[in-house]
Amino acid sequence: MSIIFSDRSMKYLLALLLFLLPLAGHSTDKHKEKAKHIPVSRWKEVKSLKLDSVTVVPLTDTMFIAFRAHDSFAYHGMNGYLYRGLYIIDLDAGTLDFGYSKYKLLNRKPDLLVLADDLGIYQFSIDSSDTVAKIVLPGKDSAYPVTDIDQMIGHWTVYKRTADGPVSNADYSETIKAVYITGQGTENKLGYVYCSADADDEPSWYIKVYTVDQVLDCDGKSNRSFRVLRCQKGELILEEKGMKYYLKQFK
């Protein structure tokens, strides 16, 4: 049995095909674009093989990889140096480039990541362990650890202050009104701290280092150190000498 289309039917069919083809191409491009990025996640090396894919190599320095927002990463061995930077996925070449090192991306699934280089093949699974103890605020809910300056990037404005003594006695040339955290930059400054008397383009302090103890060490018109108590759910809490600053990113 043959099906005969009228001229009008053929016109409708051709119009429908012309409409659907760009959508199909857009879907493919969108899927390919998504594949260029890895969701925020932490991975732990669970097996190391030689290039023959059979011989197991004992793990002597387990590798950990953390994929973060904005195509950034951090990876290190069990007792090794912590590497940070931006990663690039080349889908055509099938590679994952960390800048410090480059791997062939052999497999990538929600619960499995397989990389390879000239020395061997490395299998990773999702790392769900707590690598850093949580900080608990007295009388408040628990706060997740702020282990990296990148977790605080943004322009933060103080909306509340509490102190051991009367807040009205605060010195406005020292009292913080805003913090602008940029992360690593070309001037070796991680950000800027403004007091209530500062103009928008003249911060009194700059952040020179973020320590493992969750402290922002600042320099400028004086040396200051702010302990980071919390950075989650759109709120940043800093403490200095009994004064707590509560900051938000207002739009």
PyRosetta script that sets phi, psi and omega in degrees:
from pyrosetta import init, pose_from_sequence

init()
pose = pose_from_sequence("MSIIFSDRSMKYLLALLLFLLPLAGHSTDKHKEKAKHIPVSRWKEVKSLKLDSVTVVPLTDTMFIAFRAHDSFAYHGMNGYLYRGLYIIDLDAGTLDFGYSKYKLLNRKPDLLVLADDLGIYQFSIDSSDTVAKIVLPGKDSAYPVTDIDQMIGHWTVYKRTADGPVSNADYSETIKAVYITGQGTENKLGYVYCSADADDEPSWYIKVYTVDQVLDCDGKSNRSFRVLRCQKGELILEEKGMKYYLKQFK")
pose.set_psi(1, 132.5)
pose.set_omega(1, 179.4)
pose.set_phi(2, -108.6)
pose.set_psi(2, 148.8)
pose.set_omega(2, 179.9)
pose.set_phi(3, -108.8)
pose.set_psi(3, 126.2)
pose.set_omega(3, -178.2)
pose.set_phi(4, -107.9)
pose.set_psi(4, 122.8)
pose.set_omega(4, 177.5)
pose.set_phi(5, -95.0)
pose.set_psi(5, 138.8)
pose.set_omega(5, 174.1)
pose.set_phi(6, -76.2)
pose.set_psi(6, 165.0)
pose.set_omega(6, 178.1)
pose.set_phi(7, -58.2)
pose.set_psi(7, -39.3)
pose.set_omega(7, -179.6)
pose.set_phi(8, -66.3)
pose.set_psi(8, -41.3)
pose.set_omega(8, 179.3)
pose.set_phi(9, -63.2)
pose.set_psi(9, -41.4)
pose.set_omega(9, 179.0)
pose.set_phi(10, -62.5)
pose.set_psi(10, -39.5)
pose.set_omega(10, 178.4)
pose.set_phi(11, -62.1)
pose.set_psi(11, -43.7)
pose.set_omega(11, 178.0)
pose.set_phi(12, -62.8)
pose.set_psi(12, -41.2)
pose.set_omega(12, -178.7)
pose.set_phi(13, -64.8)
pose.set_psi(13, -44.9)
pose.set_omega(13, 178.9)
pose.set_phi(14, -63.5)
pose.set_psi(14, -39.6)
pose.set_omega(14, 178.6)
pose.set_phi(15, -63.7)
pose.set_psi(15, -39.6)
pose.set_omega(15, 179.3)
pose.set_phi(16, -65.2)
pose.set_psi(16, -42.3)
pose.set_omega(16, 179.2)
pose.set_phi(17, -63.9)
pose.set_psi(17, -41.6)
pose.set_omega(17, 178.8)
pose.set_phi(18, -63.8)
pose.set_psi(18, -30.0)
pose.set_omega(18, 178.5)
pose.set_phi(19, -75.4)
pose.set_psi(19, -39.4)
pose.set_omega(19, -174.7)
pose.set_phi(20, -78.8)
pose.set_psi(20, -31.5)
pose.set_omega(20, -177.0)
pose.set_phi(21, -59.3)
pose.set_psi(21, -46.0)
pose.set_omega(21, 177.0)
pose.set_phi(22, -62.4)
pose.set_psi(22, -34.6)
pose.set_omega(22, 179.1)
pose.set_phi(23, -65.4)
pose.set_psi(23, -40.4)
pose.set_omega(23, 179.3)
pose.set_phi(24, -64.6)
pose.set_psi(24, -42.0)
pose.set_omega(24, 178.0)
pose.set_phi(25, -65.0)
pose.set_psi(25, -38.7)
pose.set_omega(25, 178.7)
pose.set_phi(26, -64.7)
pose.set_psi(26, -39.3)
pose.set_omega(26, 179.1)
pose.set_phi(27, -64.3)
pose.set_psi(27, -41.2)
pose.set_omega(27, 179.1)
pose.set_phi(28, -64.8)
pose.set_psi(28, -44.1)
pose.set_omega(28, 179.3)
pose.set_phi(29, -62.6)
pose.set_psi(29, -40.1)
pose.set_omega(29, -179.1)
pose.set_phi(30, -65.1)
pose.set_psi(30, -40.4)
pose.set_omega(30, 178.7)
pose.set_phi(31, -66.6)
pose.set_psi(31, -40.1)
pose.set_omega(31, 179.5)
pose.set_phi(32, -65.9)
pose.set_psi(32, -39.5)
pose.set_omega(32, 179.2)
pose.set_phi(33, -63.7)
pose.set_psi(33, -41.1)
pose.set_omega(33, 179.3)
pose.set_phi(34, -63.8)
pose.set_psi(34, -35.8)
pose.set_omega(34, -178.1)
pose.set_phi(35, -68.7)
pose.set_psi(35, -15.7)
pose.set_omega(35, 179.7)
pose.set_phi(36, -76.5)
pose.set_psi(36, -6.8)
pose.set_omega(36, -177.3)
pose.set_phi(37, -124.7)
pose.set_psi(37, 149.0)
pose.set_omega(37, 176.6)
pose.set_phi(38, -110.5)
pose.set_psi(38, 129.9)
pose.set_omega(38, -179.6)
pose.set_phi(39, -57.2)
pose.set_psi(39, 153.4)
pose.set_omega(39, 176.5)
pose.set_phi(40, -55.8)
pose.set_psi(40, 122.8)
pose.set_omega(40, -174.5)
pose.set_phi(41, -168.4)
pose.set_psi(41, 163.0)
pose.set_omega(41, 176.9)
pose.set_phi(42, -121.2)
pose.set_psi(42, 140.2)
pose.set_omega(42, -175.7)
pose.set_phi(43, -130.2)
pose.set_psi(43, 148.2)
pose.set_omega(43, 179.4)
pose.set_phi(44, -128.6)
pose.set_psi(44, 133.5)
pose.set_omega(44, 178.0)
pose.set_phi(45, -67.3)
pose.set_psi(45, 129.3)
pose.set_omega(45, -177.9)
pose.set_phi(46, -117.5)
pose.set_psi(46, -17.5)
pose.set_omega(46, 179.4)
pose.set_phi(47, -155.9)
pose.set_psi(47, 142.2)
pose.set_omega(47, 177.0)
pose.set_phi(48, -126.7)
pose.set_psi(48, 131.2)
pose.set_omega(48, -178.0)
pose.set_phi(49, -124.8)
pose.set_psi(49, 156.5)
pose.set_omega(49, 170.2)
pose.set_phi(50, -75.8)
pose.set_psi(50, 171.4)
pose.set_omega(50, -175.0)
pose.set_phi(51, -65.3)
pose.set_psi(51, -11.6)
pose.set_omega(51, 176.5)
pose.set_phi(52, -78.0)
pose.set_psi(52, -2.5)
pose.set_omega(52, 178.5)
pose.set_phi(53, 65.5)
pose.set_psi(53, 9.0)
pose.set_omega(53, -177.6)
pose.set_phi(54, -120.4)
pose.set_psi(54, -48.0)
pose.set_omega(54, -174.9)
pose.set_phi(55, -73.1)
pose.set_psi(55, 120.5)
pose.set_omega(55, -179.8)
pose.set_phi(56, -83.7)
pose.set_psi(56, 133.7)
pose.set_omega(56, 178.1)
pose.set_phi(57, -104.6)
pose.set_psi(57, 125.0)
pose.set_omega(57, -179.9)
pose.set_phi(58, -58.2)
pose.set_psi(58, 137.0)
pose.set_omega(58, 179.3)
pose.set_phi(59, -77.1)
pose.set_psi(59, 115.2)
pose.set_omega(59, 177.8)
pose.set_phi(60, -106.7)
pose.set_psi(60, -20.4)
pose.set_omega(60, 179.6)
pose.set_phi(61, -148.5)
pose.set_psi(61, 81.0)
pose.set_omega(61, -175.6)
pose.set_phi(62, -54.6)
pose.set_psi(62, 133.3)
pose.set_omega(62, -179.8)
pose.set_phi(63, -95.3)
pose.set_psi(63, 139.5)
pose.set_omega(63, 176.5)
pose.set_phi(64, -120.4)
pose.set_psi(64, 135.1)
pose.set_omega(64, 178.4)
pose.set_phi(65, -126.9)
pose.set_psi(65, 133.5)
pose.set_omega(65, 175.1)
pose.set_phi(66, -121.0)
pose.set_psi(66, 118.4)
pose.set_omega(66, 174.5)
pose.set_phi(67, -92.9)
pose.set_psi(67, 129.6)
pose.set_omega(67, -174.4)
pose.set_phi(68, -119.6)
pose.set_psi(68, 179.8)
pose.set_omega(68, -179.1)
pose.set_phi(69, -66.7)
pose.set_psi(69, 157.0)
pose.set_omega(69, 176.3)
pose.set_phi(70, 61.9)
pose.set_psi(70, 39.2)
pose.set_omega(70, 175.8)
pose.set_phi(71, 58.4)
pose.set_psi(71, 29.9)
pose.set_omega(71, 177.4)
pose.set_phi(72, -101.0)
pose.set_psi(72, 162.5)
pose.set_omega(72, -176.9)
pose.set_phi(73, -147.6)
pose.set_psi(73, 166.6)
pose.set_omega(73, 168.6)
pose.set_phi(74, -147.0)
pose.set_psi(74, 131.8)
pose.set_omega(74, 175.1)
pose.set_phi(75, -143.6)
pose.set_psi(75, 154.6)
pose.set_omega(75, -178.4)
pose.set_phi(76, -162.3)
pose.set_psi(76, 161.1)
pose.set_omega(76, 171.3)
pose.set_phi(77, -83.8)
pose.set_psi(77, 177.3)
pose.set_omega(77, -177.8)
pose.set_phi(78, -55.2)
pose.set_psi(78, -41.4)
pose.set_omega(78, -179.6)
pose.set_phi(79, -127.7)
pose.set_psi(79, 24.9)
pose.set_omega(79, -173.3)
pose.set_phi(80, -101.1)
pose.set_psi(80, -178.7)
pose.set_omega(80, -179.8)
pose.set_phi(81, -69.6)
pose.set_psi(81, 143.3)
pose.set_omega(81, 178.8)
pose.set_phi(82, -87.9)
pose.set_psi(82, 117.7)
pose.set_omega(82, 178.2)
pose.set_phi(83, -99.1)
pose.set_psi(83, 137.1)
pose.set_omega(83, 178.2)
pose.set_phi(84, -131.4)
pose.set_psi(84, 156.9)
pose.set_omega(84, 176.1)
pose.set_phi(85, 160.4)
pose.set_psi(85, -157.0)
pose.set_omega(85, 178.5)
pose.set_phi(86, -109.6)
pose.set_psi(86, 142.3)
pose.set_omega(86, 177.7)
pose.set_phi(87, -107.9)
pose.set_psi(87, 157.1)
pose.set_omega(87, 178.3)
pose.set_phi(88, -132.4)
pose.set_psi(88, 128.1)
pose.set_omega(88, 174.3)
pose.set_phi(89, -101.9)
pose.set_psi(89, 124.5)
pose.set_omega(89, 175.4)
pose.set_phi(90, -105.8)
pose.set_psi(90, 103.4)
pose.set_omega(90, -175.4)
pose.set_phi(91, -68.0)
pose.set_psi(91, -35.1)
pose.set_omega(91, -179.1)
pose.set_phi(92, -68.1)
pose.set_psi(92, -41.8)
pose.set_omega(92, 179.9)
pose.set_phi(93, -86.0)
pose.set_psi(93, -15.6)
pose.set_omega(93, -178.3)
pose.set_phi(94, 67.5)
pose.set_psi(94, 44.0)
pose.set_omega(94, -177.1)
pose.set_phi(95, -124.7)
pose.set_psi(95, 156.3)
pose.set_omega(95, 174.5)
pose.set_phi(96, -125.0)
pose.set_psi(96, 112.9)
pose.set_omega(96, -172.2)
pose.set_phi(97, -108.6)
pose.set_psi(97, 118.5)
pose.set_omega(97, 177.7)
pose.set_phi(98, -95.8)
pose.set_psi(98, -0.6)
pose.set_omega(98, -176.4)
pose.set_phi(99, 87.0)
pose.set_psi(99, -55.0)
pose.set_omega(99, 177.4)
pose.set_phi(100, -73.9)
pose.set_psi(100, -31.2)
pose.set_omega(100, -178.7)
pose.set_phi(101, -152.4)
pose.set_psi(101, 159.2)
pose.set_omega(101, -176.9)
pose.set_phi(102, -132.3)
pose.set_psi(102, 136.1)
pose.set_omega(102, -176.3)
pose.set_phi(103, -127.7)
pose.set_psi(103, 152.6)
pose.set_omega(103, 166.4)
pose.set_phi(104, -78.3)
pose.set_psi(104, 132.9)
pose.set_omega(104, 179.0)
pose.set_phi(105, -93.8)
pose.set_psi(105, 96.1)
pose.set_omega(105, -174.2)
pose.set_phi(106, -81.9)
pose.set_psi(106, -33.5)
pose.set_omega(106, -178.1)
pose.set_phi(107, -155.5)
pose.set_psi(107, 141.9)
pose.set_omega(107, 179.7)
pose.set_phi(108, -146.1)
pose.set_psi(108, 109.2)
pose.set_omega(108, 178.1)
pose.set_phi(109, -130.1)
pose.set_psi(109, 168.8)
pose.set_omega(109, -179.7)
pose.set_phi(110, -56.5)
pose.set_psi(110, -29.8)
pose.set_omega(110, -177.8)
pose.set_phi(111, -121.8)
pose.set_psi(111, 13.4)
pose.set_omega(111, -178.0)
pose.set_phi(112, -148.7)
pose.set_psi(112, 135.3)
pose.set_omega(112, 176.0)
pose.set_phi(113, -135.4)
pose.set_psi(113, 125.6)
pose.set_omega(113, -178.6)
pose.set_phi(114, -123.4)
pose.set_psi(114, 120.4)
pose.set_omega(114, 179.6)
pose.set_phi(115, -118.3)
pose.set_psi(115, 158.6)
pose.set_omega(115, 178.0)
pose.set_phi(116, -147.5)
pose.set_psi(116, 149.7)
pose.set_omega(116, 171.8)
pose.set_phi(117, -139.0)
pose.set_psi(117, -163.6)
pose.set_omega(117, -177.0)
pose.set_phi(118, -70.4)
pose.set_psi(118, -13.3)
pose.set_omega(118, -176.1)
pose.set_phi(119, -99.1)
pose.set_psi(119, -24.2)
pose.set_omega(119, -177.9)
pose.set_phi(120, 171.5)
pose.set_psi(120, -167.7)
pose.set_omega(120, -179.0)
pose.set_phi(121, -120.9)
pose.set_psi(121, 137.4)
pose.set_omega(121, -173.3)
pose.set_phi(122, -128.4)
pose.set_psi(122, 124.0)
pose.set_omega(122, -179.7)
pose.set_phi(123, -105.0)
pose.set_psi(123, 136.1)
pose.set_omega(123, -178.8)
pose.set_phi(124, -124.7)
pose.set_psi(124, 146.7)
pose.set_omega(124, 171.4)
pose.set_phi(125, -124.6)
pose.set_psi(125, 165.6)
pose.set_omega(125, -179.0)
pose.set_phi(126, -59.9)
pose.set_psi(126, 130.7)
pose.set_omega(126, 177.8)
pose.set_phi(127, -95.1)
pose.set_psi(127, 107.1)
pose.set_omega(127, -178.9)
pose.set_phi(128, -105.5)
pose.set_psi(128, 9.4)
pose.set_omega(128, -178.8)
pose.set_phi(129, -77.0)
pose.set_psi(129, 155.6)
pose.set_omega(129, 174.9)
pose.set_phi(130, -88.6)
pose.set_psi(130, 105.8)
pose.set_omega(130, -176.9)
pose.set_phi(131, -84.3)
pose.set_psi(131, -17.3)
pose.set_omega(131, 179.5)
pose.set_phi(132, -133.1)
pose.set_psi(132, 137.2)
pose.set_omega(132, -179.9)
pose.set_phi(133, -67.2)
pose.set_psi(133, 146.8)
pose.set_omega(133, 178.9)
pose.set_phi(134, -77.0)
pose.set_psi(134, 150.6)
pose.set_omega(134, 174.2)
pose.set_phi(135, -96.2)
pose.set_psi(135, 132.2)
pose.set_omega(135, -178.4)
pose.set_phi(136, -110.5)
pose.set_psi(136, 123.2)
pose.set_omega(136, 177.2)
pose.set_phi(137, -83.4)
pose.set_psi(137, 130.1)
pose.set_omega(137, -179.4)
pose.set_phi(138, -59.0)
pose.set_psi(138, 126.4)
pose.set_omega(138, 176.5)
pose.set_phi(139, 74.1)
pose.set_psi(139, 6.4)
pose.set_omega(139, -179.2)
pose.set_phi(140, -131.3)
pose.set_psi(140, 177.7)
pose.set_omega(140, 179.8)
pose.set_phi(141, -73.5)
pose.set_psi(141, 163.1)
pose.set_omega(141, -177.2)
pose.set_phi(142, -71.4)
pose.set_psi(142, 151.5)
pose.set_omega(142, 179.7)
pose.set_phi(143, -117.0)
pose.set_psi(143, 136.3)
pose.set_omega(143, 178.4)
pose.set_phi(144, -73.4)
pose.set_psi(144, 149.7)
pose.set_omega(144, -177.7)
pose.set_phi(145, -64.0)
pose.set_psi(145, 142.0)
pose.set_omega(145, 176.2)
pose.set_phi(146, -106.3)
pose.set_psi(146, 90.3)
pose.set_omega(146, -169.7)
pose.set_phi(147, -90.7)
pose.set_psi(147, -8.5)
pose.set_omega(147, -175.0)
pose.set_phi(148, -145.2)
pose.set_psi(148, 143.1)
pose.set_omega(148, -179.8)
pose.set_phi(149, -60.6)
pose.set_psi(149, -28.5)
pose.set_omega(149, -178.6)
pose.set_phi(150, -63.5)
pose.set_psi(150, -23.0)
pose.set_omega(150, 178.6)
pose.set_phi(151, -69.0)
pose.set_psi(151, -14.8)
pose.set_omega(151, -175.5)
pose.set_phi(152, -114.2)
pose.set_psi(152, 7.7)
pose.set_omega(152, -175.8)
pose.set_phi(153, -59.3)
pose.set_psi(153, 132.9)
pose.set_omega(153, 178.4)
pose.set_phi(154, 144.2)
pose.set_psi(154, 177.3)
pose.set_omega(154, 179.2)
pose.set_phi(155, -102.0)
pose.set_psi(155, 111.6)
pose.set_omega(155, -175.3)
pose.set_phi(156, -106.8)
pose.set_psi(156, 137.1)
pose.set_omega(156, -179.8)
pose.set_phi(157, -121.2)
pose.set_psi(157, 134.9)
pose.set_omega(157, -179.7)
pose.set_phi(158, -70.6)
pose.set_psi(158, 129.3)
pose.set_omega(158, 175.4)
pose.set_phi(159, -116.5)
pose.set_psi(159, -10.1)
pose.set_omega(159, 179.2)
pose.set_phi(160, -159.1)
pose.set_psi(160, 146.5)
pose.set_omega(160, 175.3)
pose.set_phi(161, -133.0)
pose.set_psi(161, 143.0)
pose.set_omega(161, 172.2)
pose.set_phi(162, -131.3)
pose.set_psi(162, 149.7)
pose.set_omega(162, -176.7)
pose.set_phi(163, -147.0)
pose.set_psi(163, 159.4)
pose.set_omega(163, 176.0)
pose.set_phi(164, -65.8)
pose.set_psi(164, -32.7)
pose.set_omega(164, 177.7)
pose.set_phi(165, -108.3)
pose.set_psi(165, -175.2)
pose.set_omega(165, 179.9)
pose.set_phi(166, -62.3)
pose.set_psi(166, 129.3)
pose.set_omega(166, 179.5)
pose.set_phi(167, -66.4)
pose.set_psi(167, -28.4)
pose.set_omega(167, -177.5)
pose.set_phi(168, -64.7)
pose.set_psi(168, -18.9)
pose.set_omega(168, 179.8)
pose.set_phi(169, -87.4)
pose.set_psi(169, 7.4)
pose.set_omega(169, -176.3)
pose.set_phi(170, -67.8)
pose.set_psi(170, 144.6)
pose.set_omega(170, 177.1)
pose.set_phi(171, -88.2)
pose.set_psi(171, 116.1)
pose.set_omega(171, -174.1)
pose.set_phi(172, -72.9)
pose.set_psi(172, -10.3)
pose.set_omega(172, 172.6)
pose.set_phi(173, -84.0)
pose.set_psi(173, -6.6)
pose.set_omega(173, 178.8)
pose.set_phi(174, -120.6)
pose.set_psi(174, -26.3)
pose.set_omega(174, -176.8)
pose.set_phi(175, -68.1)
pose.set_psi(175, 130.9)
pose.set_omega(175, -175.8)
pose.set_phi(176, -78.8)
pose.set_psi(176, 136.5)
pose.set_omega(176, 174.6)
pose.set_phi(177, -114.4)
pose.set_psi(177, -25.2)
pose.set_omega(177, -178.4)
pose.set_phi(178, -158.8)
pose.set_psi(178, 153.7)
pose.set_omega(178, 175.8)
pose.set_phi(179, -134.5)
pose.set_psi(179, 129.1)
pose.set_omega(179, 179.1)
pose.set_phi(180, -117.3)
pose.set_psi(180, 107.5)
pose.set_omega(180, -176.3)
pose.set_phi(181, -101.9)
pose.set_psi(181, 122.0)
pose.set_omega(181, -176.1)
pose.set_phi(182, -105.2)
pose.set_psi(182, -19.9)
pose.set_omega(182, -171.2)
pose.set_phi(183, 82.0)
pose.set_psi(183, -169.0)
pose.set_omega(183, -177.6)
pose.set_phi(184, -62.1)
pose.set_psi(184, 131.9)
pose.set_omega(184, 178.4)
pose.set_phi(185, -133.4)
pose.set_psi(185, -176.6)
pose.set_omega(185, -176.4)
pose.set_phi(186, -74.0)
pose.set_psi(186, -19.8)
pose.set_omega(186, -177.8)
pose.set_phi(187, -98.0)
pose.set_psi(187, 11.9)
pose.set_omega(187, -178.1)
pose.set_phi(188, 57.8)
pose.set_psi(188, 33.5)
pose.set_omega(188, 175.0)
pose.set_phi(189, -118.3)
pose.set_psi(189, 130.6)
pose.set_omega(189, -176.6)
pose.set_phi(190, -89.9)
pose.set_psi(190, -8.0)
pose.set_omega(190, -179.7)
pose.set_phi(191, 160.0)
pose.set_psi(191, -169.7)
pose.set_omega(191, -173.9)
pose.set_phi(192, -139.0)
pose.set_psi(192, 150.8)
pose.set_omega(192, 180.0)
pose.set_phi(193, -123.9)
pose.set_psi(193, 129.0)
pose.set_omega(193, -177.8)
pose.set_phi(194, -111.3)
pose.set_psi(194, 138.1)
pose.set_omega(194, 171.1)
pose.set_phi(195, -95.1)
pose.set_psi(195, 173.5)
pose.set_omega(195, -174.9)
pose.set_phi(196, -64.9)
pose.set_psi(196, -20.6)
pose.set_omega(196, -178.3)
pose.set_phi(197, -95.1)
pose.set_psi(197, -1.2)
pose.set_omega(197, -175.1)
pose.set_phi(198, -82.7)
pose.set_psi(198, 144.6)
pose.set_omega(198, 169.3)
pose.set_phi(199, -77.3)
pose.set_psi(199, 162.9)
pose.set_omega(199, -175.5)
pose.set_phi(200, -61.8)
pose.set_psi(200, -28.1)
pose.set_omega(200, -177.5)
pose.set_phi(201, -105.7)
pose.set_psi(201, 13.8)
pose.set_omega(201, -178.9)
pose.set_phi(202, -137.4)
pose.set_psi(202, 71.6)
pose.set_omega(202, 177.5)
pose.set_phi(203, -68.7)
pose.set_psi(203, 146.0)
pose.set_omega(203, -178.5)
pose.set_phi(204, -80.0)
pose.set_psi(204, -23.6)
pose.set_omega(204, -176.9)
pose.set_phi(205, -136.7)
pose.set_psi(205, 156.8)
pose.set_omega(205, 170.2)
pose.set_phi(206, -126.4)
pose.set_psi(206, 151.7)
pose.set_omega(206, -179.2)
pose.set_phi(207, -87.2)
pose.set_psi(207, 119.5)
pose.set_omega(207, -176.5)
pose.set_phi(208, -99.1)
pose.set_psi(208, -25.4)
pose.set_omega(208, 180.0)
pose.set_phi(209, -159.8)
pose.set_psi(209, 149.5)
pose.set_omega(209, 172.1)
pose.set_phi(210, -115.8)
pose.set_psi(210, 116.7)
pose.set_omega(210, -170.7)
pose.set_phi(211, -87.9)
pose.set_psi(211, 166.8)
pose.set_omega(211, 178.3)
pose.set_phi(212, -67.1)
pose.set_psi(212, -17.1)
pose.set_omega(212, 177.3)
pose.set_phi(213, -87.5)
pose.set_psi(213, 13.3)
pose.set_omega(213, 179.7)
pose.set_phi(214, 63.1)
pose.set_psi(214, 49.4)
pose.set_omega(214, 179.5)
pose.set_phi(215, -123.8)
pose.set_psi(215, 131.2)
pose.set_omega(215, 173.1)
pose.set_phi(216, -90.2)
pose.set_psi(216, 106.5)
pose.set_omega(216, 177.5)
pose.set_phi(217, -86.9)
pose.set_psi(217, 125.0)
pose.set_omega(217, -174.3)
pose.set_phi(218, -120.3)
pose.set_psi(218, 151.9)
pose.set_omega(218, 175.3)
pose.set_phi(219, -133.1)
pose.set_psi(219, 165.7)
pose.set_omega(219, -178.3)
pose.set_phi(220, 151.2)
pose.set_psi(220, -123.0)
pose.set_omega(220, 178.1)
pose.set_phi(221, -74.5)
pose.set_psi(221, -10.8)
pose.set_omega(221, 173.5)
pose.set_phi(222, -163.5)
pose.set_psi(222, 167.3)
pose.set_omega(222, 175.5)
pose.set_phi(223, -91.2)
pose.set_psi(223, 129.1)
pose.set_omega(223, 179.8)
pose.set_phi(224, -138.6)
pose.set_psi(224, 153.4)
pose.set_omega(224, 177.8)
pose.set_phi(225, -134.8)
pose.set_psi(225, 127.3)
pose.set_omega(225, 179.4)
pose.set_phi(226, -116.5)
pose.set_psi(226, 124.1)
pose.set_omega(226, 176.7)
pose.set_phi(227, -84.0)
pose.set_psi(227, 131.4)
pose.set_omega(227, 179.1)
pose.set_phi(228, -86.7)
pose.set_psi(228, 111.7)
pose.set_omega(228, 180.0)
pose.set_phi(229, -89.5)
pose.set_psi(229, -28.1)
pose.set_omega(229, -174.3)
pose.set_phi(230, -162.7)
pose.set_psi(230, 142.5)
pose.set_omega(230, 169.7)
pose.set_phi(231, -152.0)
pose.set_psi(231, 88.4)
pose.set_omega(231, -179.5)
pose.set_phi(232, -163.6)
pose.set_psi(232, 157.5)
pose.set_omega(232, 179.5)
pose.set_phi(233, 53.7)
pose.set_psi(233, 38.1)
pose.set_omega(233, 175.8)
pose.set_phi(234, 74.0)
pose.set_psi(234, 17.4)
pose.set_omega(234, -179.2)
pose.set_phi(235, -131.0)
pose.set_psi(235, 138.4)
pose.set_omega(235, 175.9)
pose.set_phi(236, -120.2)
pose.set_psi(236, 130.5)
pose.set_omega(236, 179.1)
pose.set_phi(237, -121.9)
pose.set_psi(237, 123.1)
pose.set_omega(237, 177.9)
pose.set_phi(238, -116.2)
pose.set_psi(238, 152.7)
pose.set_omega(238, 179.2)
pose.set_phi(239, -135.3)
pose.set_psi(239, 137.9)
pose.set_omega(239, 176.0)
pose.set_phi(240, -148.2)
pose.set_psi(240, 116.8)
pose.set_omega(240, 174.3)
pose.set_phi(241, 50.0)
pose.set_psi(241, 48.7)
pose.set_omega(241, 176.5)
pose.set_phi(242, 85.7)
pose.set_psi(242, -7.1)
pose.set_omega(242, 177.7)
pose.set_phi(243, -100.7)
pose.set_psi(243, 127.6)
pose.set_omega(243, 177.1)
pose.set_phi(244, -108.7)
pose.set_psi(244, 134.0)
pose.set_omega(244, 177.9)
pose.set_phi(245, -112.4)
pose.set_psi(245, 128.5)
pose.set_omega(245, 178.1)
pose.set_phi(246, -108.3)
pose.set_psi(246, 121.8)
pose.set_omega(246, -173.9)
pose.set_phi(247, -125.3)
pose.set_psi(247, 148.7)
pose.set_omega(247, 174.9)
pose.set_phi(248, -133.6)
pose.set_psi(248, 162.5)
pose.set_omega(248, 175.2)
pose.set_phi(249, -99.2)
pose.set_psi(249, 95.5)
pose.set_omega(249, -178.2)
pose.set_phi(250, -81.7)
pose.set_psi(250, 139.5)
pose.set_omega(250, -179.4)
pose.set_phi(251, -98.3)
pose.dump_pdb("model.pdb")
